[in-house]
Amino acid sequence: MRHISRLTLSFVSLALACAFGASGSAWAQGEAPKPKTEESAEPKREENKDSKREEKTEKRDDKTDANTDANADAKSEQKPKATRDDKSAEKSADKKNLADNAAYLRKLAQLIRARSPGVTNLGSGTAVVRFRLGASGAPNSVAIVSASTPKHGELARSIVSGLKAPPPPGGAYDGLQSFRFH
């Protein structure tokens, strides 16, 4: 055990000697490194004083900056809170609008299905109609976009023209409806 501890101490002292710049053999033998002359030590003292003064002023500046930063952080925290409240209010309003629009579209689809015939004597075909519902829910304009035959287009147009829908959210609704007839 003694050998291990002595070896460890020798390696530690060697490492310290290297770190301080002394020769390894001199430090390991217990010799002290040579002292520096006063001339070389004195300018370092002045540098140390200057660097200490600079450190003190930097610390003061850091404290001032920290106070300024803290004040700025406090102000920035207040603004985002208000902004977050506004954003959350907007999100909840958007969610409500989306929910209202979705409910309106379900009701509108239900009304269109109720007016559509299950079977026609026209045969199978398709039609697409563009329409606009006014504030009262009545169709203002209905236009045939495409149809497999003119009769299928007219049937789709008559289905949408006769709608009696509830007033749309937002005052008006522009829609596009496709039909597949059997």
RAQUIUR-V408276 format. One record per residue. N is the residue number from 1. RES is the residue in one small letter. PSI is psi in radians with two decimals (NA if undefined). NEAR is the number of other ideal C-beta (glycine too) atoms within 8 Angstrom. Layout:
n=N res=RES psi=PSI near=NEAR
n=N res=RES psi=PSI near=NEAR
//
This chain:
n=1 res=m psi=-0.67 near=4
n=2 res=r psi=-0.61 near=5
n=3 res=h psi=-0.68 near=6
n=4 res=i psi=-0.78 near=7
n=5 res=s psi=-0.65 near=8
n=6 res=r psi=-0.70 near=8
n=7 res=l psi=-0.74 near=8
n=8 res=t psi=-0.77 near=8
n=9 res=l psi=-0.64 near=8
n=10 res=s psi=-0.73 near=9
n=11 res=f psi=-0.67 near=8
n=12 res=v psi=-0.80 near=8
n=13 res=s psi=-0.60 near=10
n=14 res=l psi=-0.75 near=11
n=15 res=a psi=-0.72 near=8
n=16 res=l psi=-0.69 near=9
n=17 res=a psi=-0.71 near=13
n=18 res=c psi=-0.68 near=9
n=19 res=a psi=-0.63 near=6
n=20 res=f psi=-0.11 near=8
n=21 res=g psi=0.12 near=5
n=22 res=a psi=2.78 near=9
n=23 res=s psi=2.51 near=6
n=24 res=g psi=-0.71 near=9
n=25 res=s psi=-0.67 near=6
n=26 res=a psi=-0.74 near=10
n=27 res=w psi=-0.73 near=15
n=28 res=a psi=-0.53 near=10
n=29 res=q psi=-0.07 near=6
n=30 res=g psi=0.09 near=4
n=31 res=e psi=2.46 near=6
n=32 res=a psi=2.58 near=3
n=33 res=p psi=2.70 near=9
n=34 res=k psi=2.38 near=4
n=35 res=p psi=2.65 near=4
n=36 res=k psi=2.70 near=6
n=37 res=t psi=2.81 near=6
n=38 res=e psi=-0.56 near=6
n=39 res=e psi=-0.74 near=6
n=40 res=s psi=-0.48 near=8
n=41 res=a psi=-0.58 near=9
n=42 res=e psi=-0.83 near=8
n=43 res=p psi=-0.56 near=8
n=44 res=k psi=-0.61 near=8
n=45 res=r psi=-0.72 near=8
n=46 res=e psi=-0.74 near=8
n=47 res=e psi=-0.70 near=8
n=48 res=n psi=-0.73 near=8
n=49 res=k psi=-0.78 near=8
n=50 res=d psi=-0.74 near=8
n=51 res=s psi=-0.61 near=8
n=52 res=k psi=-0.72 near=8
n=53 res=r psi=-0.75 near=8
n=54 res=e psi=-0.71 near=8
n=55 res=e psi=-0.73 near=8
n=56 res=k psi=-0.79 near=8
n=57 res=t psi=-0.63 near=8
n=58 res=e psi=-0.71 near=8
n=59 res=k psi=-0.74 near=8
n=60 res=r psi=-0.76 near=8
n=61 res=d psi=-0.70 near=8
n=62 res=d psi=-0.73 near=8
n=63 res=k psi=-0.75 near=8
n=64 res=t psi=-0.78 near=8
n=65 res=d psi=-0.68 near=8
n=66 res=a psi=-0.74 near=8
n=67 res=n psi=-0.77 near=8
n=68 res=t psi=-0.76 near=8
n=69 res=d psi=-0.70 near=8
n=70 res=a psi=-0.73 near=8
n=71 res=n psi=-0.73 near=8
n=72 res=a psi=-0.69 near=8
n=73 res=d psi=-0.72 near=8
n=74 res=a psi=-0.75 near=8
n=75 res=k psi=-0.72 near=8
n=76 res=s psi=-0.53 near=8
n=77 res=e psi=-0.61 near=8
n=78 res=q psi=-0.72 near=8
n=79 res=k psi=-0.82 near=8
n=80 res=p psi=-0.56 near=8
n=81 res=k psi=-0.80 near=8
n=82 res=a psi=-0.70 near=8
n=83 res=t psi=-0.72 near=8
n=84 res=r psi=-0.71 near=8
n=85 res=d psi=-0.74 near=8
n=86 res=d psi=-0.75 near=8
n=87 res=k psi=-0.71 near=8
n=88 res=s psi=-0.62 near=8
n=89 res=a psi=-0.70 near=8
n=90 res=e psi=-0.72 near=8
n=91 res=k psi=-0.76 near=8
n=92 res=s psi=-0.62 near=8
n=93 res=a psi=-0.70 near=8
n=94 res=d psi=-0.73 near=8
n=95 res=k psi=-0.71 near=8
n=96 res=k psi=-0.74 near=8
n=97 res=n psi=-0.75 near=10
n=98 res=l psi=-0.73 near=8
n=99 res=a psi=-0.74 near=8
n=100 res=d psi=-0.76 near=9
n=101 res=n psi=-0.73 near=10
n=102 res=a psi=-0.74 near=8
n=103 res=a psi=-0.69 near=8
n=104 res=y psi=-0.76 near=12
n=105 res=l psi=-0.65 near=8
n=106 res=r psi=-0.76 near=8
n=107 res=k psi=-0.73 near=10
n=108 res=l psi=-0.77 near=12
n=109 res=a psi=-0.68 near=8
n=110 res=q psi=-0.74 near=8
n=111 res=l psi=-0.70 near=11
n=112 res=i psi=-0.73 near=12
n=113 res=r psi=-0.68 near=7
n=114 res=a psi=-0.54 near=6
n=115 res=r psi=-0.25 near=8
n=116 res=s psi=2.39 near=8
n=117 res=p psi=2.56 near=6
n=118 res=g psi=-0.73 near=4
n=119 res=v psi=2.46 near=5
n=120 res=t psi=2.80 near=8
n=121 res=n psi=0.08 near=4
n=122 res=l psi=-0.24 near=9
n=123 res=g psi=-3.06 near=6
n=124 res=s psi=2.58 near=5
n=125 res=g psi=3.08 near=12
n=126 res=t psi=2.81 near=11
n=127 res=a psi=2.59 near=16
n=128 res=v psi=2.29 near=13
n=129 res=v psi=2.37 near=17
n=130 res=r psi=2.35 near=10
n=131 res=f psi=2.85 near=13
n=132 res=r psi=2.20 near=11
n=133 res=l psi=2.32 near=14
n=134 res=g psi=-2.98 near=9
n=135 res=a psi=-0.49 near=7
n=136 res=s psi=-0.25 near=5
n=137 res=g psi=-0.10 near=11
n=138 res=a psi=2.54 near=9
n=139 res=p psi=2.24 near=11
n=140 res=n psi=-0.77 near=6
n=141 res=s psi=2.49 near=6
n=142 res=v psi=2.19 near=10
n=143 res=a psi=2.44 near=8
n=144 res=i psi=2.14 near=12
n=145 res=v psi=-0.85 near=7
n=146 res=s psi=2.71 near=7
n=147 res=a psi=2.57 near=12
n=148 res=s psi=-0.60 near=6
n=149 res=t psi=2.75 near=8
n=150 res=p psi=-0.58 near=6
n=151 res=k psi=-0.68 near=8
n=152 res=h psi=-0.68 near=15
n=153 res=g psi=-0.75 near=13
n=154 res=e psi=-0.65 near=9
n=155 res=l psi=-0.79 near=14
n=156 res=a psi=-0.69 near=15
n=157 res=r psi=-0.70 near=13
n=158 res=s psi=-0.61 near=8
n=159 res=i psi=-0.82 near=13
n=160 res=v psi=-0.61 near=13
n=161 res=s psi=-0.54 near=8
n=162 res=g psi=0.13 near=7
n=163 res=l psi=2.48 near=14
n=164 res=k psi=1.46 near=6
n=165 res=a psi=2.74 near=11
n=166 res=p psi=2.80 near=6
n=167 res=p psi=2.29 near=8
n=168 res=p psi=2.60 near=12
n=169 res=p psi=2.38 near=7
n=170 res=g psi=-0.05 near=7
n=171 res=g psi=-0.46 near=5
n=172 res=a psi=2.78 near=9
n=173 res=y psi=2.23 near=9
n=174 res=d psi=2.24 near=8
n=175 res=g psi=2.87 near=9
n=176 res=l psi=2.14 near=9
n=177 res=q psi=2.30 near=10
n=178 res=s psi=2.57 near=8
n=179 res=f psi=2.53 near=13
n=180 res=r psi=2.01 near=7
n=181 res=f psi=2.58 near=13
n=182 res=h psi=NA near=6
//
